[in-house]
Amino acid sequence: MRGPHNILRLVRTGATMERTGAMKVVLDAFEAPGLLRVAVRGLVWPFQWLGYRGDPAMPPVPRALTALGPAYIKFGQVLSTRPDIAGEDLAAQLRVLQDKLPPFSLTEAKRSVAADLGVDVDEIFSSFSEPVAAASIAQVHRARLKETGEDVAVKILRPGIERAFRKDVDAFYFAADTIEFLSPASRRLRPRDVIEHFDGVVAGELDLRLEASSASEFAANTAEDDGFQVPAVKWAYSGRRVMTLGWAEGESLGDNAALDAAGHDRHALGSRVLQLFLSHALRDGYFHADMHQGNLKVAANGDVIAYDFGIMGHIDEYTRRVYAEILFGFIQRDYKRVAEVHFEAGYVPADRDVDEFARALRAVGEPIFGMDATRISMGRLLSYLFEVTERFGMETRTELILLQRTMVVVEGVARSLDPGVNIWDVAKPVVAGYIKDSIGPRALGRDLLKTARVLARFGPRLPALVEDVLIRQATPPQDPAPRYWPVALIGGVAGAVLGAGGIFLVIALI
């Protein structure tokens, strides 16, 4: 239920951050101006007693996010890959959220496996370890199959995780609705759509049968990719709350010291992670959308191993072509073409000036070139992009949210391996190759052949289909009932809600 009772949840967010000392750390990391610091902390301070204490052994921000619940932990995981935004110290603190959270007991884990698979653990596995990794939604055990003697990873959902996530997401919906109501300008960013997208992604993570299917499809798509591995799904030992995969042996991509000791080239690894992501997104339209260090290992032979397939992204072929042209335009510094692509795709209203938009895009792109990669601030770049989109009437496109966010995460992973990795230099051969294969003359021939096949199948029905579309477009849309609570109900607590919930919503929208 998404009602005013969620105000308490959001106030508790701010109160917990203040009580644990996380509020000051976050404001310092994002270099918040003095007036904002005074406003936020002043609004939250009286409610400190409502906040959670958390685990005093943890650093302030992980302590606060862990106490607040799994959805907040997810946001922390994203920030842990962005030392250029959050700062090296805060990013390092947040990495504990990736796979080192407190586990649930081995007894509970075995009980979950038996309940889901309908067979006692000892009948399936000759050994079953204590948890080797524990994250926000599930934890992983190393086991050995009795039947084959193969080592496997057994992923098990946390007990009660569905209810815990539902509580957090309901509060996020309320915060999004409140912010849209109090700030009409924010509707351009469609915060509610962002939360709906997040809600759908989380729902997929809470059914491990879907994750097993995603892993299987991803493995099939990437089977020929050099330097990349995906563990095989063991379908006979997987269900809704339990998933079994082949064991991935290797060093964590987040442990630079171990990578160096093993003799791996971190610059090459960072470049490969970027190129693999772009190749999967552009070539296949299906990509791993949670590629932080906790979900990547490096095998002894240098291969990158991906696991944890709860969040996967999908983009259609047309959107892939648009995205590739935009990226390639920035790489080539052809801002006029980038602007034209935005207009052709309908991303910018047709009544805006394409030349003026191109000049605005130049101000976004030019700072990237001729500058050491370590000096580029993605935070400032994103801030300016938001200003440009607002000025030209662009709206947040929900189909690109996951792609854009994953791009940010992957770049952060690459830079954690080698701060000198330049995303544009690494991306150029992948994007150029995709454009050559998918937008050139050969691709045009394939498109014409596809069109001919469609016309052959649906030709007789086309007039009726076109008529139906025109009728629907001519029918005025029904104005939905307002989602917002009355002003009288919100007014007294609006400041507290914004102060408590604003920070995590900003992170979500980025």
C-alpha positions as MATLAB code, in Angstrom:
seq = 'MRGPHNILRLVRTGATMERTGAMKVVLDAFEAPGLLRVAVRGLVWPFQWLGYRGDPAMPPVPRALTALGPAYIKFGQVLSTRPDIAGEDLAAQLRVLQDKLPPFSLTEAKRSVAADLGVDVDEIFSSFSEPVAAASIAQVHRARLKETGEDVAVKILRPGIERAFRKDVDAFYFAADTIEFLSPASRRLRPRDVIEHFDGVVAGELDLRLEASSASEFAANTAEDDGFQVPAVKWAYSGRRVMTLGWAEGESLGDNAALDAAGHDRHALGSRVLQLFLSHALRDGYFHADMHQGNLKVAANGDVIAYDFGIMGHIDEYTRRVYAEILFGFIQRDYKRVAEVHFEAGYVPADRDVDEFARALRAVGEPIFGMDATRISMGRLLSYLFEVTERFGMETRTELILLQRTMVVVEGVARSLDPGVNIWDVAKPVVAGYIKDSIGPRALGRDLLKTARVLARFGPRLPALVEDVLIRQATPPQDPAPRYWPVALIGGVAGAVLGAGGIFLVIALI';
ca = [
       0.000    0.000    0.000;
       1.477    3.351   -1.055;
       0.145    5.841    1.463;
       1.284    8.550    3.845;
       2.620    5.970    6.307;
       5.643    5.795    3.993;
       6.635    9.243    5.243;
       7.931    7.510    8.362;
      10.128    5.251    6.240;
      11.684    8.199    4.403;
      12.139   10.280    7.536;
      13.833    7.237    9.053;
      16.171    7.167    6.044;
      17.470   10.638    6.834;
      17.440    9.988   10.577;
      19.494    6.815   10.167;
      22.036    8.580    7.970;
      22.372   11.351   10.551;
      22.523    8.992   13.521;
      25.209    6.782   11.973;
      27.308    9.730   10.769;
      26.603    8.832    7.130;
      24.868   12.114    6.309;
      28.039   14.187    6.748;
      30.116   11.664    4.779;
      27.684   11.717    1.833;
      27.363   15.506    1.796;
      31.161   15.839    1.897;
      31.614   13.269   -0.891;
      29.204   15.124   -3.173;
      30.633   18.524   -2.184;
      27.194   19.786   -1.198;
      26.966   23.588   -0.811;
      26.706   25.034    2.680;
      23.054   26.065    2.374;
      22.009   22.541    1.354;
      23.986   21.030    4.236;
      22.270   23.287    6.754;
      18.816   22.667    5.251;
      19.087   18.868    5.055;
      20.733   18.305    8.415;
      18.488   20.862   10.094;
      15.370   19.104    8.825;
      16.590   15.634    9.769;
      18.297   16.326   13.112;
      15.085   16.437   15.251;
      14.150   12.957   14.015;
      17.447   11.246   14.871;
      15.787    9.116   17.513;
      13.788    7.400   14.738;
      16.933    6.239   12.956;
      18.527    2.801   13.115;
      21.849    2.369   14.916;
      23.237   -0.228   12.508;
      26.390   -2.267   13.037;
      28.940   -0.011   14.792;
      31.777   -2.127   13.380;
      30.975   -0.932    9.831;
      31.947    2.451    8.312;
      29.161    5.081    8.533;
      27.618    4.870    5.047;
      27.598    1.050    4.664;
      26.344    0.917    8.248;
      23.383    3.188    7.410;
      22.499    1.515    4.106;
      22.729   -1.982    5.566;
      20.440   -0.968    8.433;
      17.919    0.584    6.025;
      17.459   -2.512    3.895;
      18.167   -4.211    0.565;
      16.953   -1.471   -1.810;
      19.287    1.070   -0.225;
      22.104   -1.449   -0.404;
      21.514   -1.708   -4.156;
      22.060    2.038   -4.561;
      25.205    1.807   -2.478;
      26.537   -0.924   -4.758;
      26.208    1.388   -7.770;
      28.110    4.177   -6.009;
      30.874    1.774   -4.967;
      31.999    1.606   -8.604;
      32.192    5.403   -9.003;
      35.255    6.717   -7.124;
      35.294    9.727   -9.496;
      31.823   10.711   -8.207;
      31.729    9.486   -4.610;
      35.468    9.828   -3.932;
      38.018    7.069   -3.388;
      37.387    6.729    0.365;
      33.594    6.447    0.149;
      33.735    4.119   -2.889;
      36.130    1.820   -1.009;
      33.806    1.778    2.011;
      30.795    0.910   -0.128;
      32.477   -2.107   -1.751;
      31.690   -4.108    1.388;
      28.045   -3.977    0.231;
      28.763   -6.065   -2.874;
      29.350   -9.512   -1.399;
      30.445   -9.180    2.237;
      27.181   -8.580    4.102;
      26.225  -10.599    7.210;
      25.028  -14.056    6.071;
      22.092  -16.082    7.313;
      22.829  -19.426    8.952;
      23.879  -22.635    7.221;
      20.875  -24.368    8.804;
      18.471  -21.867    7.214;
      20.253  -22.229    3.886;
      19.935  -26.030    3.852;
      16.291  -25.732    4.898;
      15.629  -23.394    1.950;
      17.318  -25.752   -0.521;
      15.346  -28.761    0.725;
      12.052  -26.833    0.638;
      12.607  -25.509   -2.888;
      14.044  -28.619   -4.539;
      12.061  -31.161   -2.548;
      15.200  -33.188   -1.752;
      17.438  -33.174    1.316;
      20.757  -31.366    0.771;
      22.815  -34.422    1.731;
      21.167  -36.449   -1.058;
      22.358  -33.963   -3.727;
      25.699  -32.666   -2.469;
      28.674  -34.503   -0.990;
      29.798  -31.211    0.595;
      28.050  -27.909    1.305;
      30.106  -25.011    2.682;
      29.392  -22.086    4.931;
      28.435  -18.946    2.912;
      31.267  -17.714    0.686;
      29.486  -14.456   -0.284;
      26.433  -12.648    1.053;
      24.758   -9.768   -0.781;
      21.553   -7.789   -0.424;
      19.184  -10.381   -1.892;
      20.899  -13.748   -1.665;
      24.002  -15.579   -0.517;
      26.217  -18.179   -2.167;
      27.591  -21.505   -0.925;
      30.232  -23.706   -2.512;
      29.130  -27.314   -2.887;
      30.066  -30.519   -4.688;
      27.559  -32.579   -6.662;
      27.361  -36.221   -5.598;
      26.439  -37.340   -9.098;
      29.407  -35.843  -10.985;
      31.859  -34.644   -8.338;
      31.730  -31.165   -9.899;
      32.159  -28.057   -7.738;
      29.181  -25.701   -7.997;
      27.907  -22.395   -6.616;
      24.509  -22.602   -4.901;
      22.684  -19.262   -4.677;
      19.875  -19.012   -2.107;
      17.473  -16.095   -1.518;
      17.500  -14.504    1.928;
      14.531  -15.543    4.097;
      11.819  -12.859    4.032;
      13.567  -10.836    1.322;
      10.401  -10.368   -0.753;
       8.599   -8.565    2.066;
      11.626   -6.430    2.943;
      12.030   -5.205   -0.642;
       8.301   -4.524   -0.973;
       8.496   -2.211    2.048;
      11.413   -0.224    0.609;
       9.969    0.045   -2.886;
       6.603    1.247   -1.553;
       8.408    4.074    0.242;
      10.295    4.941   -2.952;
       7.007    5.188   -4.861;
       5.652    7.562   -2.241;
       8.786    9.721   -2.391;
       8.621    9.866   -6.207;
       4.943   10.875   -6.149;
       5.597   13.515   -3.507;
       8.514   15.034   -5.378;
       6.532   15.114   -8.645;
       3.677   16.851   -6.801;
       5.826   19.429   -5.031;
       8.165   20.046   -7.987;
       6.381   19.897  -11.370;
       9.743   20.470  -13.102;
      10.921   17.087  -11.799;
       8.266   15.292  -13.872;
      10.492   15.702  -16.920;
      12.826   13.153  -15.292;
       9.859   10.857  -14.577;
      11.004    9.713  -11.113;
       7.985    7.428  -10.767;
       8.858    5.666  -14.018;
      12.385    5.180  -12.694;
      11.015    3.509   -9.555;
       8.615    1.367  -11.616;
      11.551    0.200  -13.705;
      13.566   -0.552  -10.558;
      10.551   -2.415   -9.124;
      10.338   -4.617  -12.218;
      14.057   -5.381  -12.129;
      13.895   -6.363   -8.456;
      10.860   -8.589   -9.071;
      12.964  -10.495  -11.599;
      15.808  -10.894   -9.095;
      13.461  -12.472   -6.566;
      12.699  -15.465   -8.809;
      15.906  -17.391   -9.420;
      14.313  -19.418  -12.231;
      14.315  -16.207  -14.274;
      17.951  -15.581  -13.377;
      18.876  -19.112  -14.455;
      17.151  -18.501  -17.777;
      19.018  -15.214  -18.194;
      22.354  -16.905  -17.453;
      21.622  -19.597  -20.025;
      20.691  -17.088  -22.751;
      23.667  -14.860  -21.944;
      26.032  -17.857  -22.117;
      24.659  -18.818  -25.532;
      25.062  -15.258  -26.882;
      28.650  -14.888  -25.648;
      29.971  -18.402  -26.267;
      32.355  -17.157  -28.979;
      33.622  -14.076  -27.089;
      37.372  -14.294  -26.470;
      38.441  -13.732  -22.880;
      34.948  -14.124  -21.404;
      33.197  -16.928  -19.506;
      29.730  -17.548  -18.093;
      29.232  -20.467  -15.653;
      26.836  -23.183  -16.840;
      23.378  -23.477  -15.238;
      22.613  -26.775  -13.458;
      18.886  -26.910  -14.172;
      18.238  -30.103  -12.210;
      19.340  -28.340   -9.007;
      17.650  -24.951   -9.514;
      14.218  -23.570   -8.556;
      12.458  -20.348   -7.566;
      14.573  -19.662   -4.461;
      17.673  -21.747   -5.291;
      19.965  -21.627   -8.333;
      22.995  -23.824   -8.993;
      25.786  -22.838  -11.413;
      29.219  -24.171  -12.237;
      31.846  -22.874   -9.821;
      33.778  -19.800  -11.082;
      37.387  -20.025   -9.908;
      39.390  -16.796  -10.037;
      40.430  -13.526   -8.411;
      37.844  -10.858   -7.666;
      37.962   -7.981  -10.135;
      37.782   -5.650   -7.132;
      41.009   -6.932   -5.530;
      43.803   -5.072   -7.346;
      46.510   -6.456   -5.083;
      45.485  -10.056   -5.854;
      45.272   -9.287   -9.579;
      48.775   -7.813   -9.521;
      50.121  -10.779   -7.559;
      48.632  -13.143  -10.148;
      50.334  -11.208  -12.953;
      47.203   -9.891  -14.664;
      47.342   -6.714  -16.795;
      44.818   -4.390  -15.124;
      44.781   -1.902  -18.004;
      43.898   -4.706  -20.437;
      41.241   -6.018  -18.057;
      39.629   -2.587  -17.701;
      39.557   -2.118  -21.457;
      38.145   -5.592  -21.993;
      35.302   -5.087  -19.503;
      34.259   -1.902  -21.328;
      34.450   -3.518  -24.758;
      32.588   -6.646  -23.669;
      29.736   -4.584  -22.254;
      29.437   -2.463  -25.395;
      29.619   -5.537  -27.615;
      26.871   -7.325  -25.688;
      24.636   -4.233  -25.616;
      25.073   -3.305  -29.296;
      25.558   -6.683  -30.966;
      23.093   -8.748  -28.907;
      20.838   -6.123  -27.338;
      21.125   -8.244  -24.165;
      23.649   -7.337  -21.504;
      24.642   -7.931  -17.892;
      23.224   -4.872  -16.135;
      24.878   -5.367  -12.724;
      28.553   -5.489  -13.712;
      30.139   -4.268  -10.491;
      33.333   -5.794   -9.108;
      31.417   -8.178   -6.838;
      29.947   -9.925   -9.884;
      33.158  -10.339  -11.895;
      36.223  -12.569  -11.473;
      39.408  -13.128  -13.446;
      40.369  -16.724  -14.253;
      43.979  -17.906  -14.101;
      44.203  -17.595  -17.918;
      43.041  -13.950  -17.775;
      39.431  -14.531  -18.867;
      36.779  -12.311  -17.290;
      34.095  -14.437  -15.605;
      30.642  -12.927  -15.057;
      28.056  -14.211  -12.607;
      24.916  -13.019  -10.763;
      22.459  -12.552  -13.623;
      19.533  -11.141  -11.646;
      19.587   -7.855  -13.573;
      19.839   -8.126  -17.344;
      19.160   -5.361  -19.868;
      17.431   -5.594  -23.243;
      17.246   -2.969  -25.998;
      15.630   -3.360  -29.396;
      17.559   -3.150  -32.659;
      16.397    0.376  -33.573;
      17.410    1.786  -30.182;
      20.790    0.050  -30.456;
      21.433    1.773  -33.766;
      20.448    5.175  -32.362;
      22.643    4.652  -29.295;
      25.596    3.563  -31.466;
      25.267    6.615  -33.720;
      25.151    8.938  -30.705;
      28.238    7.306  -29.178;
      30.111    7.305  -32.470;
      29.216   10.944  -33.065;
      30.737   11.902  -29.727;
      33.811    9.779  -30.455;
      34.218   11.511  -33.845;
      33.358   14.893  -32.295;
      30.602   15.245  -34.910;
      28.132   17.078  -32.670;
      25.880   18.087  -35.560;
      25.303   14.423  -36.394;
      24.664   13.611  -32.712;
      22.067   16.368  -32.620;
      20.437   15.157  -35.840;
      20.195   11.612  -34.470;
      18.394   12.936  -31.378;
      15.879   14.725  -33.589;
      15.444   11.783  -35.976;
      14.759    9.448  -33.052;
      12.242   11.868  -31.531;
      14.334   12.318  -28.382;
      14.164   16.114  -28.797;
      10.958   17.953  -29.818;
      10.955   18.825  -33.524;
      10.339   22.539  -32.862;
      13.769   22.992  -31.228;
      16.831   24.309  -33.076;
      19.153   21.499  -34.168;
      22.183   23.793  -34.502;
      21.702   25.210  -31.032;
      21.368   21.685  -29.663;
      24.587   20.678  -31.452;
      26.418   23.586  -29.814;
      25.125   22.486  -26.396;
      26.328   18.940  -27.076;
      29.757   20.279  -28.037;
      30.014   21.794  -24.564;
      29.319   18.322  -23.157;
      31.740   16.425  -25.405;
      34.736   18.707  -25.866;
      36.007   18.561  -22.266;
      36.519   14.813  -22.751;
      39.075   15.211  -25.528;
      42.620   16.388  -25.041;
      42.372   15.716  -21.310;
      43.856   13.018  -19.112;
      41.097   10.533  -18.297;
      41.779   10.833  -14.566;
      40.811   14.541  -14.669;
      37.373   13.994  -16.196;
      34.575   14.386  -13.645;
      31.620   12.270  -14.699;
      29.614   13.934  -11.939;
      30.055   17.396  -13.490;
      29.437   15.956  -16.957;
      26.138   14.390  -15.852;
      25.127   17.625  -14.133;
      25.622   19.593  -17.349;
      23.790   16.954  -19.397;
      20.757   17.324  -17.122;
      20.821   21.084  -17.713;
      20.947   20.537  -21.482;
      18.098   18.019  -21.484;
      15.891   20.345  -19.463;
      16.594   23.259  -21.769;
      15.688   21.308  -24.895;
      12.646   19.528  -23.485;
      14.074   16.027  -23.523;
      12.470   13.452  -21.253;
      14.085   10.539  -19.465;
      13.684    7.498  -21.716;
      12.821    4.509  -19.555;
      14.126    1.999  -22.120;
      17.611    3.520  -21.800;
      17.745    3.950  -18.016;
      19.320    0.556  -17.349;
      21.733    0.900  -20.283;
      22.872    4.350  -19.162;
      23.275    3.317  -15.536;
      25.212    0.168  -16.455;
      27.489    2.232  -18.684;
      28.303    4.377  -15.643;
      28.952    1.289  -13.497;
      31.168   -0.408  -16.086;
      33.224    2.726  -16.595;
      33.681    2.863  -12.826;
      34.880   -0.751  -12.762;
      37.374   -0.048  -15.559;
      38.747    3.000  -13.774;
      39.071    1.138  -10.500;
      41.415   -1.227  -12.381;
      43.286    1.576  -14.148;
      42.362    5.253  -13.656;
      43.963    6.031  -17.035;
      41.442    4.017  -19.064;
      39.675    6.375  -21.482;
      36.184    5.175  -22.286;
      36.088    6.869  -25.713;
      39.357    5.364  -26.957;
      38.327    1.890  -25.817;
      34.776    2.179  -27.179;
      35.715    3.396  -30.669;
      36.557    0.038  -32.362;
      33.472   -1.687  -30.906;
      31.060    1.085  -31.887;
      32.643    1.567  -35.315;
      32.449   -2.173  -35.990;
      28.797   -2.295  -34.991;
      27.943    0.658  -37.240;
      29.752   -0.952  -40.157;
      27.869   -4.232  -39.687;
      24.453   -2.836  -38.739;
      24.031    0.537  -40.466;
      26.065    0.132  -43.688;
      24.975   -1.132  -47.127;
      24.988   -4.793  -46.066;
      22.691   -4.004  -43.146;
      20.376   -2.072  -45.493;
      20.040   -5.174  -47.655;
      19.155   -7.297  -44.618;
      16.552   -4.735  -43.522;
      14.937   -4.713  -46.976;
      14.776   -8.515  -46.923;
      13.109   -8.471  -43.491;
      10.619   -5.864  -44.703;
       9.786   -7.978  -47.733;
       9.098  -10.992  -45.508;
       6.814   -8.959  -43.246;
       4.897   -7.568  -46.230;
       4.512  -11.066  -47.634;
       2.970  -12.276  -44.377;
       0.878   -9.266  -43.351;
       0.335   -7.416  -46.634;
      -3.410   -8.134  -46.889;
      -3.948   -6.925  -43.301;
      -1.888   -3.721  -43.526;
      -4.783   -1.327  -44.383;
      -6.770   -2.489  -41.345;
      -3.703   -2.286  -39.089;
      -2.875    1.254  -40.233;
      -6.494    2.344  -39.773;
      -6.514    0.959  -36.227;
      -3.302    2.847  -35.335;
      -4.659    6.129  -36.763;
      -7.907    5.776  -34.779;
      -6.001    5.155  -31.550;
      -3.722    8.139  -32.158;
      -6.712   10.383  -32.840;
      -8.465    9.319  -29.620;
      -7.623   11.768  -26.813;
      -5.975   10.012  -23.858;
      -7.957    9.684  -20.657;
      -6.559   11.845  -17.885;
      -5.686    9.448  -15.055;
      -6.804   10.152  -11.549;
      -4.222   12.138   -9.578;
      -1.717    9.962   -7.732;
      -0.831   12.601   -5.212;
      -1.979   12.966   -1.638;
      -3.723   16.228   -0.689;
      -1.517   19.184    0.137;
      -2.942   19.353    3.644;
      -1.673   15.839    4.298;
       1.808   16.514    2.936;
       2.496   20.117    3.852;
       3.586   19.581    7.438;
       6.112   16.894    6.572;
       7.181   17.762    3.013;
      10.488   19.229    4.108;
      11.334   16.162    6.130;
      10.427   13.832    3.286;
      12.583   15.716    0.800;
      15.439   15.990    3.267;
      15.319   12.313    4.130;
      14.535   10.816    0.755;
      16.087   13.278   -1.661;
      19.606   11.915   -1.566;
      18.700    8.353   -2.470;
      16.339    9.531   -5.231;
      19.092   11.639   -6.783;
      21.311    8.562   -6.794;
      18.512    6.515   -8.363;
      17.925    9.041  -11.108;
      21.623    9.188  -11.947;
];
